[in-house]
């Protein structure tokens, strides 16, 4: 099984950006932890992180062209603004799970809106790195 793990803006700043909300672990820590988890599960992960919306759209499209089995996506701030990511997910019709490190439901009002959720089979929020693992497990069940 091949899964794209797509991360949006500012996730490259994990460990630095608002550690009270996002923790002290780095993006490299996330990649290392998920690489090990995927190896245990027999999953080939393809990691993409970008601060640019168009690059994230291209990554989603690449998941289709490279015959991935699903997508774990943390669109970060683009969750609340990007119809382009929603359209890309709808276009490729691969199972996708939306993940957020923090509990967005307990945060600012604008974070209550998710454009990508409509194209996802589930949303996992507030579980830190474990949320990604839960998303991988959900996609394995599909």
N, CA, C and O atoms as CSV, one atom per row, in Angstrom:
chain,resi,resn,atom,element,x,y,z
A,1,UNK,N,N,0.838,-1.176,0.000
A,1,UNK,CA,C,0.000,0.000,0.000
A,1,UNK,C,C,0.885,1.241,0.000
A,1,UNK,O,O,1.902,1.301,0.690
A,2,UNK,N,N,0.473,2.226,-0.788
A,2,UNK,CA,C,1.209,3.487,-0.891
A,2,UNK,C,C,0.286,4.617,-0.442
A,2,UNK,O,O,-0.824,4.754,-0.956
A,3,UNK,N,N,0.743,5.432,0.521
A,3,UNK,CA,C,-0.031,6.557,1.016
A,3,UNK,C,C,0.758,7.848,0.886
A,3,UNK,O,O,1.940,7.910,1.222
A,4,UNK,N,N,0.098,8.851,0.405
A,4,UNK,CA,C,0.648,10.200,0.435
A,4,UNK,C,C,0.307,10.818,1.788
A,4,UNK,O,O,-0.831,10.732,2.250
A,5,UNK,N,N,1.283,11.428,2.407
A,5,UNK,CA,C,1.079,12.151,3.664
A,5,UNK,C,C,1.429,13.602,3.364
A,5,UNK,O,O,2.598,13.980,3.277
A,6,UNK,N,N,0.376,14.403,3.209
A,6,UNK,CA,C,0.494,15.769,2.703
A,6,UNK,C,C,0.296,16.753,3.853
A,6,UNK,O,O,-0.705,16.695,4.568
A,7,UNK,N,N,1.248,17.646,4.019
A,7,UNK,CA,C,1.224,18.626,5.100
A,7,UNK,C,C,1.345,20.033,4.548
A,7,UNK,O,O,2.182,20.310,3.688
A,8,UNK,N,N,0.496,20.919,5.055
A,8,UNK,CA,C,0.421,22.281,4.565
A,8,UNK,C,C,1.341,23.251,5.265
A,8,UNK,O,O,2.327,22.864,5.892
A,9,UNK,N,N,0.993,24.544,5.144
A,9,UNK,CA,C,1.883,25.608,5.573
A,9,UNK,C,C,2.201,25.587,7.067
A,9,UNK,O,O,1.369,25.263,7.914
A,10,UNK,N,N,3.426,25.944,7.331
A,10,UNK,CA,C,3.986,26.121,8.674
A,10,UNK,C,C,4.250,24.816,9.419
A,10,UNK,O,O,4.787,24.852,10.526
A,11,UNK,N,N,3.893,23.673,8.853
A,11,UNK,CA,C,4.219,22.426,9.554
A,11,UNK,C,C,5.721,22.163,9.551
A,11,UNK,O,O,6.220,21.404,10.381
A,12,UNK,N,N,6.436,22.781,8.631
A,12,UNK,CA,C,7.897,22.706,8.663
A,12,UNK,C,C,8.464,23.438,9.883
A,12,UNK,O,O,9.648,23.303,10.192
A,13,UNK,N,N,7.632,24.203,10.570
A,13,UNK,CA,C,8.064,24.966,11.743
A,13,UNK,C,C,7.675,24.286,13.060
A,13,UNK,O,O,7.768,24.892,14.128
A,14,UNK,N,N,7.241,23.032,12.978
A,14,UNK,CA,C,6.920,22.307,14.215
A,14,UNK,C,C,8.124,22.337,15.153
A,14,UNK,O,O,9.273,22.255,14.720
A,15,UNK,N,N,7.834,22.456,16.428
A,15,UNK,CA,C,8.887,22.549,17.436
A,15,UNK,C,C,9.273,23.985,17.737
A,15,UNK,O,O,9.802,24.286,18.807
A,16,UNK,N,N,9.004,24.869,16.785
A,16,UNK,CA,C,9.299,26.294,16.936
A,16,UNK,C,C,7.997,27.072,17.078
A,16,UNK,O,O,7.857,27.925,17.955
A,17,UNK,N,N,7.051,26.763,16.204
A,17,UNK,CA,C,5.788,27.502,16.137
A,17,UNK,C,C,4.857,27.108,17.280
A,17,UNK,O,O,4.486,25.940,17.394
A,18,UNK,N,N,4.484,28.038,18.105
A,18,UNK,CA,C,3.503,27.859,19.167
A,18,UNK,C,C,3.586,26.475,19.830
A,18,UNK,O,O,2.658,25.674,19.725
A,19,UNK,N,N,4.702,26.204,20.512
A,19,UNK,CA,C,4.873,24.880,21.106
A,19,UNK,C,C,3.809,24.528,22.143
A,19,UNK,O,O,3.590,23.347,22.415
A,20,UNK,N,N,3.150,25.515,22.722
A,20,UNK,CA,C,2.061,25.218,23.667
A,20,UNK,C,C,0.885,24.547,22.959
A,20,UNK,O,O,0.130,23.796,23.577
A,21,UNK,N,N,0.733,24.817,21.674
A,21,UNK,CA,C,-0.355,24.229,20.887
A,21,UNK,C,C,0.121,22.997,20.128
A,21,UNK,O,O,-0.543,21.960,20.128
A,22,UNK,N,N,1.290,23.120,19.474
A,22,UNK,CA,C,1.742,22.077,18.547
A,22,UNK,C,C,2.836,21.176,19.101
A,22,UNK,O,O,3.224,20.210,18.443
A,23,UNK,N,N,3.338,21.467,20.288
A,23,UNK,CA,C,4.366,20.632,20.892
A,23,UNK,C,C,5.764,21.034,20.491
A,23,UNK,O,O,5.968,21.984,19.734
A,24,UNK,N,N,6.722,20.293,21.013
A,24,UNK,CA,C,8.134,20.607,20.790
A,24,UNK,C,C,8.795,19.688,19.764
A,24,UNK,O,O,9.959,19.883,19.413
A,25,UNK,N,N,8.064,18.698,19.286
A,25,UNK,CA,C,8.631,17.814,18.268
A,25,UNK,C,C,8.662,18.521,16.923
A,25,UNK,O,O,7.809,19.361,16.636
A,26,UNK,N,N,9.638,18.181,16.106
A,26,UNK,CA,C,9.843,18.835,14.817
A,26,UNK,C,C,9.146,18.077,13.687
A,26,UNK,O,O,8.661,16.961,13.873
A,27,UNK,N,N,9.110,18.701,12.526
A,27,UNK,CA,C,8.578,18.024,11.346
A,27,UNK,C,C,9.412,16.782,11.038
A,27,UNK,O,O,8.864,15.746,10.663
A,28,UNK,N,N,10.709,16.879,11.192
A,28,UNK,CA,C,11.587,15.718,10.991
A,28,UNK,C,C,11.202,14.588,11.948
A,28,UNK,O,O,11.207,13.421,11.556
A,29,UNK,N,N,10.871,14.919,13.185
A,29,UNK,CA,C,10.405,13.915,14.148
A,29,UNK,C,C,9.131,13.246,13.640
A,29,UNK,O,O,8.983,12.027,13.737
A,30,UNK,N,N,8.218,14.040,13.103
A,30,UNK,CA,C,6.970,13.498,12.562
A,30,UNK,C,C,7.262,12.526,11.430
A,30,UNK,O,O,6.736,11.413,11.410
A,31,UNK,N,N,8.095,12.943,10.495
A,31,UNK,CA,C,8.428,12.081,9.355
A,31,UNK,C,C,9.090,10.793,9.830
A,31,UNK,O,O,8.746,9.711,9.353
A,32,UNK,N,N,10.023,10.894,10.752
A,32,UNK,CA,C,10.714,9.700,11.256
A,32,UNK,C,C,9.746,8.751,11.963
A,32,UNK,O,O,9.785,7.540,11.748
A,33,UNK,N,N,8.882,9.309,12.801
A,33,UNK,CA,C,7.933,8.476,13.539
A,33,UNK,C,C,6.945,7.792,12.596
A,33,UNK,O,O,6.629,6.615,12.769
A,34,UNK,N,N,6.465,8.524,11.612
A,34,UNK,CA,C,5.504,7.936,10.672
A,34,UNK,C,C,6.174,6.956,9.703
A,34,UNK,O,O,5.553,5.979,9.284
A,35,UNK,N,N,7.414,7.209,9.354
A,35,UNK,CA,C,8.150,6.268,8.503
A,35,UNK,C,C,8.279,4.918,9.213
A,35,UNK,O,O,8.066,3.870,8.605
A,36,UNK,N,N,8.625,4.949,10.486
A,36,UNK,CA,C,8.744,3.710,11.272
A,36,UNK,C,C,7.381,3.030,11.401
A,36,UNK,O,O,7.284,1.811,11.260
A,37,UNK,N,N,6.337,3.801,11.667
A,37,UNK,CA,C,4.995,3.239,11.815
A,37,UNK,C,C,4.537,2.593,10.506
A,37,UNK,O,O,3.980,1.496,10.506
A,38,UNK,N,N,4.775,3.276,9.411
A,38,UNK,CA,C,4.383,2.727,8.104
A,38,UNK,C,C,5.146,1.442,7.797
A,38,UNK,O,O,4.580,0.502,7.239
A,39,UNK,N,N,6.413,1.397,8.154
A,39,UNK,CA,C,7.207,0.183,7.920
A,39,UNK,C,C,6.599,-0.999,8.663
A,39,UNK,O,O,6.535,-2.106,8.128
A,40,UNK,N,N,6.154,-0.767,9.897
A,40,UNK,CA,C,5.499,-1.832,10.678
A,40,UNK,C,C,4.222,-2.322,10.008
A,40,UNK,O,O,3.863,-3.495,10.120
A,41,UNK,N,N,3.541,-1.419,9.313
A,41,UNK,CA,C,2.240,-1.727,8.710
A,41,UNK,C,C,2.356,-2.152,7.249
A,41,UNK,O,O,1.348,-2.487,6.626
A,42,UNK,N,N,3.562,-2.145,6.695
A,42,UNK,CA,C,3.732,-2.505,5.298
A,42,UNK,C,C,3.255,-1.435,4.333
A,42,UNK,O,O,2.810,-1.737,3.225
A,43,UNK,N,N,3.350,-0.185,4.760
A,43,UNK,CA,C,2.893,0.953,3.964
A,43,UNK,C,C,4.094,1.738,3.457
A,43,UNK,O,O,5.049,1.980,4.195
A,44,UNK,N,N,4.035,2.133,2.187
A,44,UNK,CA,C,5.048,3.020,1.622
A,44,UNK,C,C,4.537,4.454,1.750
A,44,UNK,O,O,3.579,4.823,1.070
A,45,UNK,N,N,5.155,5.268,2.604
A,45,UNK,CA,C,4.700,6.646,2.731
A,45,UNK,C,C,5.448,7.568,1.764
A,45,UNK,O,O,6.646,7.412,1.530
A,46,UNK,N,N,4.720,8.514,1.220
A,46,UNK,CA,C,5.326,9.569,0.409
A,46,UNK,C,C,4.967,10.880,1.098
A,46,UNK,O,O,3.798,11.265,1.141
A,47,UNK,N,N,5.965,11.559,1.632
A,47,UNK,CA,C,5.745,12.773,2.407
A,47,UNK,C,C,5.888,14.005,1.526
A,47,UNK,O,O,6.816,14.124,0.726
A,48,UNK,N,N,4.945,14.909,1.699
A,48,UNK,CA,C,4.988,16.203,1.020
A,48,UNK,C,C,4.636,17.265,2.049
A,48,UNK,O,O,3.637,17.148,2.758
A,49,UNK,N,N,5.454,18.293,2.125
A,49,UNK,CA,C,5.129,19.466,2.944
A,49,UNK,C,C,5.413,20.685,2.090
A,49,UNK,O,O,6.476,20.800,1.479
A,50,UNK,N,N,4.450,21.592,2.056
A,50,UNK,CA,C,4.667,22.824,1.323
A,50,UNK,C,C,3.910,23.962,1.983
A,50,UNK,O,O,2.867,23.766,2.607
A,51,UNK,N,N,4.456,25.140,1.832
A,51,UNK,CA,C,3.803,26.353,2.273
A,51,UNK,C,C,3.017,27.000,1.134
A,51,UNK,O,O,2.470,28.092,1.295
A,52,UNK,N,N,2.962,26.324,-0.017
A,52,UNK,CA,C,2.347,26.884,-1.219
A,52,UNK,C,C,1.165,26.024,-1.663
A,52,UNK,O,O,1.305,24.820,-1.876
A,53,UNK,N,N,0.017,26.649,-1.798
A,53,UNK,CA,C,-1.215,25.945,-2.123
A,53,UNK,C,C,-1.097,25.144,-3.421
A,53,UNK,O,O,-1.509,23.985,-3.469
A,54,UNK,N,N,-0.549,25.737,-4.454
A,54,UNK,CA,C,-0.438,25.050,-5.745
A,54,UNK,C,C,0.417,23.795,-5.664
A,54,UNK,O,O,0.119,22.799,-6.322
A,55,UNK,N,N,1.471,23.834,-4.866
A,55,UNK,CA,C,2.309,22.637,-4.699
A,55,UNK,C,C,1.536,21.525,-4.004
A,55,UNK,O,O,1.733,20.347,-4.303
A,56,UNK,N,N,0.663,21.894,-3.082
A,56,UNK,CA,C,-0.161,20.889,-2.406
A,56,UNK,C,C,-1.183,20.291,-3.370
A,56,UNK,O,O,-1.447,19.089,-3.323
A,57,UNK,N,N,-1.758,21.115,-4.240
A,57,UNK,CA,C,-2.673,20.617,-5.274
A,57,UNK,C,C,-1.936,19.628,-6.164
A,57,UNK,O,O,-2.460,18.555,-6.462
A,58,UNK,N,N,-0.731,19.974,-6.590
A,58,UNK,CA,C,0.070,19.081,-7.428
A,58,UNK,C,C,0.375,17.772,-6.704
A,58,UNK,O,O,0.337,16.705,-7.316
A,59,UNK,N,N,0.676,17.844,-5.417
A,59,UNK,CA,C,0.951,16.624,-4.647
A,59,UNK,C,C,-0.280,15.723,-4.617
A,59,UNK,O,O,-0.163,14.507,-4.773
A,60,UNK,N,N,-1.449,16.307,-4.419
A,60,UNK,CA,C,-2.688,15.515,-4.416
A,60,UNK,C,C,-2.895,14.871,-5.776
A,60,UNK,O,O,-3.241,13.692,-5.853
A,61,UNK,N,N,-2.693,15.612,-6.837
A,61,UNK,CA,C,-2.829,15.045,-8.179
A,61,UNK,C,C,-1.799,13.942,-8.422
A,61,UNK,O,O,-2.108,12.924,-9.043
A,62,UNK,N,N,-0.579,14.145,-7.935
A,62,UNK,CA,C,0.465,13.128,-8.088
A,62,UNK,C,C,0.080,11.825,-7.392
A,62,UNK,O,O,0.428,10.741,-7.861
A,63,UNK,N,N,-0.629,11.930,-6.291
A,63,UNK,CA,C,-1.085,10.718,-5.604
A,63,UNK,C,C,-1.922,9.861,-6.553
A,63,UNK,O,O,-1.823,8.634,-6.535
A,64,UNK,N,N,-2.724,10.490,-7.357
A,64,UNK,CA,C,-3.535,9.764,-8.346
A,64,UNK,C,C,-2.646,9.163,-9.447
A,64,UNK,O,O,-2.742,7.975,-9.753
A,65,UNK,N,N,-1.788,9.995,-10.032
A,65,UNK,CA,C,-0.965,9.546,-11.157
A,65,UNK,C,C,0.060,8.498,-10.741
A,65,UNK,O,O,0.479,7.684,-11.564
A,66,UNK,N,N,0.464,8.506,-9.488
A,66,UNK,CA,C,1.428,7.521,-8.994
A,66,UNK,C,C,0.728,6.343,-8.323
A,66,UNK,O,O,1.361,5.528,-7.650
A,67,UNK,N,N,-0.582,6.267,-8.516
A,67,UNK,CA,C,-1.394,5.138,-8.058
A,67,UNK,C,C,-1.285,4.882,-6.560
A,67,UNK,O,O,-1.140,3.744,-6.115
A,68,UNK,N,N,-1.359,5.959,-5.802
A,68,UNK,CA,C,-1.410,5.818,-4.343
A,68,UNK,C,C,-2.764,5.231,-3.959
A,68,UNK,O,O,-3.732,5.309,-4.715
A,69,UNK,N,N,-2.805,4.652,-2.784
A,69,UNK,CA,C,-4.038,4.039,-2.287
A,69,UNK,C,C,-4.859,4.993,-1.430
A,69,UNK,O,O,-6.032,4.729,-1.163
A,70,UNK,N,N,-4.262,6.092,-0.997
A,70,UNK,CA,C,-4.981,7.045,-0.179
A,70,UNK,C,C,-4.082,8.201,0.225
A,70,UNK,O,O,-2.887,8.232,-0.071
A,71,UNK,N,N,-4.709,9.156,0.920
A,71,UNK,CA,C,-4.011,10.373,1.339
A,71,UNK,C,C,-4.345,10.682,2.791
A,71,UNK,O,O,-5.505,10.646,3.199
A,72,UNK,N,N,-3.316,10.982,3.553
A,72,UNK,CA,C,-3.462,11.592,4.873
A,72,UNK,C,C,-3.097,13.052,4.654
A,72,UNK,O,O,-1.991,13.357,4.207
A,73,UNK,N,N,-4.018,13.951,4.965
A,73,UNK,CA,C,-3.755,15.358,4.677
A,73,UNK,C,C,-3.992,16.235,5.900
A,73,UNK,O,O,-5.053,16.200,6.523
A,74,UNK,N,N,-2.974,17.018,6.220
A,74,UNK,CA,C,-3.090,18.084,7.199
A,74,UNK,C,C,-2.918,19.377,6.408
A,74,UNK,O,O,-1.795,19.841,6.211
A,75,UNK,N,N,-4.028,19.959,5.954
A,75,UNK,CA,C,-3.917,21.158,5.131
A,75,UNK,C,C,-3.530,22.402,5.910
A,75,UNK,O,O,-3.303,23.462,5.326
A,76,UNK,N,N,-3.455,22.276,7.231
A,76,UNK,CA,C,-3.092,23.407,8.107
A,76,UNK,C,C,-4.019,24.581,7.812
A,76,UNK,O,O,-5.231,24.390,7.722
A,77,UNK,N,N,-3.485,25.782,7.660
A,77,UNK,CA,C,-4.330,26.964,7.471
A,77,UNK,C,C,-5.182,26.882,6.209
A,77,UNK,O,O,-6.243,27.502,6.139
A,78,UNK,N,N,-4.732,26.127,5.215
A,78,UNK,CA,C,-5.540,25.989,3.984
A,78,UNK,C,C,-6.827,25.208,4.222
A,78,UNK,O,O,-7.720,25.221,3.376
A,79,UNK,N,N,-6.932,24.540,5.345
A,79,UNK,CA,C,-8.181,23.869,5.719
A,79,UNK,C,C,-9.345,24.832,5.613
A,79,UNK,O,O,-10.424,24.478,5.137
A,80,UNK,N,N,-9.113,26.051,6.062
A,80,UNK,CA,C,-10.174,27.027,6.247
A,80,UNK,C,C,-10.336,27.980,5.073
A,80,UNK,O,O,-11.181,28.874,5.105
A,81,UNK,N,N,-9.518,27.788,4.025
A,81,UNK,CA,C,-9.536,28.764,2.924
A,81,UNK,C,C,-9.505,28.156,1.534
A,81,UNK,O,O,-9.826,28.848,0.568
A,82,UNK,N,N,-9.135,26.899,1.394
A,82,UNK,CA,C,-8.778,26.405,0.069
A,82,UNK,C,C,-9.834,25.523,-0.597
A,82,UNK,O,O,-9.979,24.342,-0.280
A,83,UNK,N,N,-10.551,26.126,-1.514
A,83,UNK,CA,C,-11.434,25.357,-2.384
A,83,UNK,C,C,-10.583,24.551,-3.373
A,83,UNK,O,O,-11.004,23.488,-3.831
A,84,UNK,N,N,-9.394,25.053,-3.698
A,84,UNK,CA,C,-8.505,24.348,-4.626
A,84,UNK,C,C,-8.109,22.970,-4.090
A,84,UNK,O,O,-8.072,22.002,-4.849
A,85,UNK,N,N,-7.815,22.874,-2.799
A,85,UNK,CA,C,-7.481,21.566,-2.227
A,85,UNK,C,C,-8.697,20.652,-2.231
A,85,UNK,O,O,-8.581,19.465,-2.536
A,86,UNK,N,N,-9.859,21.192,-1.895
A,86,UNK,CA,C,-11.095,20.410,-1.957
A,86,UNK,C,C,-11.306,19.879,-3.369
A,86,UNK,O,O,-11.569,18.690,-3.547
A,87,UNK,N,N,-11.196,20.736,-4.366
A,87,UNK,CA,C,-11.414,20.314,-5.747
A,87,UNK,C,C,-10.406,19.256,-6.185
A,87,UNK,O,O,-10.757,18.325,-6.909
A,88,UNK,N,N,-9.157,19.395,-5.748
A,88,UNK,CA,C,-8.139,18.395,-6.101
A,88,UNK,C,C,-8.480,17.043,-5.486
A,88,UNK,O,O,-8.376,16.013,-6.151
A,89,UNK,N,N,-8.886,17.045,-4.221
A,89,UNK,CA,C,-9.265,15.790,-3.561
A,89,UNK,C,C,-10.484,15.163,-4.234
A,89,UNK,O,O,-10.536,13.947,-4.418
A,90,UNK,N,N,-11.461,15.986,-4.599
A,90,UNK,CA,C,-12.649,15.469,-5.269
A,90,UNK,C,C,-12.302,14.921,-6.657
A,90,UNK,O,O,-12.861,13.913,-7.089
A,91,UNK,N,N,-11.390,15.581,-7.342
A,91,UNK,CA,C,-11.017,15.167,-8.705
A,91,UNK,C,C,-10.381,13.786,-8.736
A,91,UNK,O,O,-10.644,12.999,-9.646
A,92,UNK,N,N,-9.544,13.488,-7.746
A,92,UNK,CA,C,-8.820,12.212,-7.786
A,92,UNK,C,C,-9.597,11.076,-7.143
A,92,UNK,O,O,-9.331,9.906,-7.417
A,93,UNK,N,N,-10.553,11.412,-6.291
A,93,UNK,CA,C,-11.448,10.427,-5.675
A,93,UNK,C,C,-10.726,9.282,-4.962
A,93,UNK,O,O,-11.204,8.148,-4.972
A,94,UNK,N,N,-9.591,9.571,-4.351
A,94,UNK,CA,C,-8.916,8.586,-3.500
A,94,UNK,C,C,-9.398,8.800,-2.070
A,94,UNK,O,O,-9.719,9.927,-1.693
A,95,UNK,N,N,-9.454,7.743,-1.270
A,95,UNK,CA,C,-9.830,7.955,0.126
A,95,UNK,C,C,-8.794,8.849,0.818
A,95,UNK,O,O,-7.586,8.643,0.700
A,96,UNK,N,N,-9.302,9.835,1.535
A,96,UNK,CA,C,-8.426,10.777,2.231
A,96,UNK,C,C,-8.940,10.973,3.654
A,96,UNK,O,O,-10.143,10.930,3.913
A,97,UNK,N,N,-7.996,11.187,4.567
A,97,UNK,CA,C,-8.333,11.483,5.953
A,97,UNK,C,C,-7.686,12.817,6.309
A,97,UNK,O,O,-6.486,13.011,6.119
A,98,UNK,N,N,-8.498,13.729,6.827
A,98,UNK,CA,C,-8.043,15.039,7.282
A,98,UNK,C,C,-7.519,14.901,8.717
A,98,UNK,O,O,-8.178,14.318,9.578
A,99,UNK,N,N,-6.332,15.446,8.953
A,99,UNK,CA,C,-5.705,15.355,10.269
A,99,UNK,C,C,-5.279,16.745,10.727
A,99,UNK,O,O,-4.804,17.559,9.936
A,100,UNK,N,N,-5.462,17.000,12.028
A,100,UNK,CA,C,-4.967,18.226,12.650
A,100,UNK,C,C,-4.303,17.864,13.969
A,100,UNK,O,O,-4.856,17.095,14.756
A,101,UNK,N,N,-3.136,18.408,14.208
A,101,UNK,CA,C,-2.413,18.133,15.443
A,101,UNK,C,C,-3.167,18.650,16.660
A,101,UNK,O,O,-3.255,17.969,17.681
A,102,UNK,N,N,-3.704,19.845,16.546
A,102,UNK,CA,C,-4.432,20.454,17.658
A,102,UNK,C,C,-5.920,20.163,17.523
A,102,UNK,O,O,-6.391,19.709,16.480
A,103,UNK,N,N,-6.644,20.434,18.593
A,103,UNK,CA,C,-8.091,20.274,18.581
A,103,UNK,C,C,-8.690,21.555,18.020
A,103,UNK,O,O,-8.962,22.497,18.764
A,104,UNK,N,N,-8.895,21.589,16.713
A,104,UNK,CA,C,-9.373,22.807,16.069
A,104,UNK,C,C,-10.765,23.205,16.552
A,104,UNK,O,O,-11.128,24.379,16.480
A,105,UNK,N,N,-11.543,22.251,17.040
A,105,UNK,CA,C,-12.890,22.580,17.517
A,105,UNK,C,C,-12.861,23.436,18.783
A,105,UNK,O,O,-13.861,24.066,19.128
A,106,UNK,N,N,-11.731,23.462,19.470
A,106,UNK,CA,C,-11.601,24.248,20.694
A,106,UNK,C,C,-10.824,25.543,20.473
A,106,UNK,O,O,-10.412,26.211,21.421
A,107,UNK,N,N,-10.635,25.879,19.193
A,107,UNK,CA,C,-9.822,27.065,18.888
A,107,UNK,C,C,-10.679,28.180,18.298
A,107,UNK,O,O,-11.893,28.193,18.500
A,108,UNK,N,N,-10.079,29.098,17.585
A,108,UNK,CA,C,-10.764,30.273,17.051
A,108,UNK,C,C,-11.934,29.884,16.146
A,108,UNK,O,O,-11.962,28.800,15.564
A,109,UNK,N,N,-12.904,30.808,16.047
A,109,UNK,CA,C,-14.101,30.551,15.239
A,109,UNK,C,C,-13.768,30.202,13.789
A,109,UNK,O,O,-14.378,29.299,13.216
A,110,UNK,N,N,-12.811,30.905,13.193
A,110,UNK,CA,C,-12.507,30.654,11.781
A,110,UNK,C,C,-11.969,29.242,11.544
A,110,UNK,O,O,-12.041,28.731,10.426
A,111,UNK,N,N,-11.434,28.613,12.586
A,111,UNK,CA,C,-10.904,27.255,12.439
A,111,UNK,C,C,-12.008,26.187,12.448
A,111,UNK,O,O,-11.725,25.001,12.281
A,112,UNK,N,N,-13.243,26.603,12.638
A,112,UNK,CA,C,-14.352,25.645,12.659
A,112,UNK,C,C,-14.769,25.252,11.242
A,112,UNK,O,O,-15.498,24.277,11.060
A,113,UNK,N,N,-14.319,25.990,10.256
A,113,UNK,CA,C,-14.667,25.720,8.859
A,113,UNK,C,C,-13.567,24.881,8.229
A,113,UNK,O,O,-12.385,25.210,8.325
A,114,UNK,N,N,-13.968,23.797,7.587
A,114,UNK,CA,C,-13.024,22.974,6.826
A,114,UNK,C,C,-13.581,22.769,5.425
A,114,UNK,O,O,-14.620,22.135,5.242
A,115,UNK,N,N,-12.886,23.305,4.452
A,115,UNK,CA,C,-13.296,23.096,3.067
A,115,UNK,C,C,-12.992,21.676,2.601
A,115,UNK,O,O,-13.752,21.113,1.812
A,116,UNK,N,N,-11.894,21.088,3.075
A,116,UNK,CA,C,-11.480,19.771,2.578
A,116,UNK,C,C,-12.300,18.629,3.166
A,116,UNK,O,O,-12.339,17.541,2.593
A,117,UNK,N,N,-12.944,18.857,4.286
A,117,UNK,CA,C,-13.654,17.790,4.995
A,117,UNK,C,C,-14.670,17.070,4.102
A,117,UNK,O,O,-14.867,15.861,4.217
A,118,UNK,N,N,-15.301,17.827,3.224
A,118,UNK,CA,C,-16.304,17.252,2.323
A,118,UNK,C,C,-15.747,16.106,1.470
A,118,UNK,O,O,-16.488,15.202,1.086
A,119,UNK,N,N,-14.447,16.145,1.177
A,119,UNK,CA,C,-13.828,15.131,0.325
A,119,UNK,C,C,-13.082,14.061,1.120
A,119,UNK,O,O,-12.373,13.241,0.537
A,120,UNK,N,N,-13.234,14.060,2.442
A,120,UNK,CA,C,-12.500,13.127,3.294
A,120,UNK,C,C,-13.452,12.124,3.943
A,120,UNK,O,O,-14.619,12.424,4.197
A,121,UNK,N,N,-12.931,10.935,4.203
A,121,UNK,CA,C,-13.749,9.898,4.838
A,121,UNK,C,C,-13.815,10.075,6.353
A,121,UNK,O,O,-14.688,9.512,7.012
A,122,UNK,N,N,-12.878,10.867,6.906
A,122,UNK,CA,C,-12.851,11.107,8.351
A,122,UNK,C,C,-11.977,12.317,8.639
A,122,UNK,O,O,-11.150,12.720,7.821
A,123,UNK,N,N,-12.180,12.884,9.820
A,123,UNK,CA,C,-11.333,13.959,10.333
A,123,UNK,C,C,-10.863,13.550,11.724
A,123,UNK,O,O,-11.654,13.129,12.568
A,124,UNK,N,N,-9.561,13.682,11.943
A,124,UNK,CA,C,-8.965,13.363,13.241
A,124,UNK,C,C,-8.274,14.625,13.730
A,124,UNK,O,O,-7.431,15.191,13.034
A,125,UNK,N,N,-8.634,15.061,14.925
A,125,UNK,CA,C,-8.166,16.347,15.419
A,125,UNK,C,C,-7.772,16.235,16.884
A,125,UNK,O,O,-8.443,15.582,17.684
A,126,UNK,N,N,-6.662,16.892,17.212
A,126,UNK,CA,C,-6.274,17.014,18.614
A,126,UNK,C,C,-5.520,15.840,19.191
A,126,UNK,O,O,-5.402,15.729,20.411
A,127,UNK,N,N,-5.003,14.958,18.348
A,127,UNK,CA,C,-4.288,13.779,18.847
A,127,UNK,C,C,-2.799,13.821,18.530
A,127,UNK,O,O,-2.108,12.812,18.667
A,128,UNK,N,N,-2.303,14.977,18.109
A,128,UNK,CA,C,-0.885,15.099,17.805
A,128,UNK,C,C,-0.455,14.124,16.723
A,128,UNK,O,O,-1.208,13.843,15.790
A,129,UNK,N,N,0.763,13.609,16.854
A,129,UNK,CA,C,1.293,12.666,15.862
A,129,UNK,C,C,0.448,11.396,15.798
A,129,UNK,O,O,0.359,10.766,14.744
A,130,UNK,N,N,-0.170,11.017,16.911
A,130,UNK,CA,C,-0.995,9.806,16.920
A,130,UNK,C,C,-2.188,9.917,15.982
A,130,UNK,O,O,-2.697,8.902,15.507
A,131,UNK,N,N,-2.639,11.137,15.711
A,131,UNK,CA,C,-3.732,11.330,14.760
A,131,UNK,C,C,-3.366,10.853,13.371
A,131,UNK,O,O,-4.211,10.314,12.656
A,132,UNK,N,N,-2.112,11.046,12.979
A,132,UNK,CA,C,-1.649,10.559,11.679
A,132,UNK,C,C,-1.682,9.028,11.651
A,132,UNK,O,O,-2.079,8.423,10.655
A,133,UNK,N,N,-1.265,8.421,12.745
A,133,UNK,CA,C,-1.269,6.952,12.821
A,133,UNK,C,C,-2.692,6.416,12.724
A,133,UNK,O,O,-2.946,5.426,12.037
A,134,UNK,N,N,-3.616,7.074,13.414
A,134,UNK,CA,C,-5.017,6.675,13.333
A,134,UNK,C,C,-5.532,6.806,11.904
A,134,UNK,O,O,-6.291,5.959,11.434
A,135,UNK,N,N,-5.122,7.865,11.217
A,135,UNK,CA,C,-5.524,8.063,9.822
A,135,UNK,C,C,-4.966,6.955,8.927
A,135,UNK,O,O,-5.669,6.445,8.054
A,136,UNK,N,N,-3.723,6.592,9.141
A,136,UNK,CA,C,-3.113,5.497,8.373
A,136,UNK,C,C,-3.893,4.212,8.607
A,136,UNK,O,O,-4.189,3.480,7.663
A,137,UNK,N,N,-4.224,3.939,9.856
A,137,UNK,CA,C,-4.987,2.725,10.179
A,137,UNK,C,C,-6.354,2.737,9.509
A,137,UNK,O,O,-6.802,1.707,9.005
A,138,UNK,N,N,-7.022,3.883,9.493
A,138,UNK,CA,C,-8.318,3.988,8.815
A,138,UNK,C,C,-8.196,3.679,7.329
A,138,UNK,O,O,-9.032,2.978,6.759
A,139,UNK,N,N,-7.151,4.208,6.711
A,139,UNK,CA,C,-6.960,3.956,5.282
A,139,UNK,C,C,-6.595,2.503,5.014
A,139,UNK,O,O,-6.974,1.951,3.981
A,140,UNK,N,N,-5.875,1.889,5.917
A,140,UNK,CA,C,-5.583,0.449,5.768
A,140,UNK,C,C,-6.860,-0.383,5.802
A,140,UNK,O,O,-6.947,-1.412,5.133
A,141,UNK,N,N,-7.840,0.051,6.569
A,141,UNK,CA,C,-9.110,-0.673,6.645
A,141,UNK,C,C,-9.929,-0.512,5.374
A,141,UNK,O,O,-10.779,-1.350,5.075
A,142,UNK,N,N,-9.682,0.553,4.627
A,142,UNK,CA,C,-10.429,0.795,3.387
A,142,UNK,C,C,-9.859,-0.075,2.297
A,142,UNK,O,O,-10.336,-0.037,1.163
